Amino acid sequence: MLRVFLQFVLPMIFPTALWLVWVWFEKKRSNDPEKVGRDTPWVWLIPIGFALSIISLITWGVVQGDKSGKTYTAPRLENGKIVPGKFE
């Protein structure tokens, strides 16, 4: 569950959360808080979220990837018990 959150949810939410924090600070600082944040940059927030998701997928694959050159042994049934698959 944590992997799903870190790999998919967080990269999609992070740009929008960062923008919302910026709007909050700007409203406190501005003379006219009604105008701050009115033009939400969804055109930029959504692609940045997707880009961060893709970067996290690539990073996760590189960091968690298994060494190449190993052979995979498929799961099998031995003496009525399932032996899980593994790399050897």
Stockholm file with secondary structure:
# STOCKHOLM 1.0

chainA/1-88         MLRVFLQFVLPMIFPTALWLVWVWFEKKRSNDPEKVGRDTPWVWLIPIGFALSIISLITWGVVQGDKSGKTYTAPRLENGKIVPGKFE
#=GR chainA/1-88 SS CHHHIIIIIHHHHHHHHHHHHHHHHHHHHCSCTTTTTCSCCHHHHHHHHHHHHHHHHHHHHHHHCCCTTCCEECCEEETTEEECCEEC
#=GC SS_cons        CHHHIIIIIHHHHHHHHHHHHHHHHHHHHCSCTTTTTCSCCHHHHHHHHHHHHHHHHHHHHHHHCCCTTCCEECCEEETTEEECCEEC
//
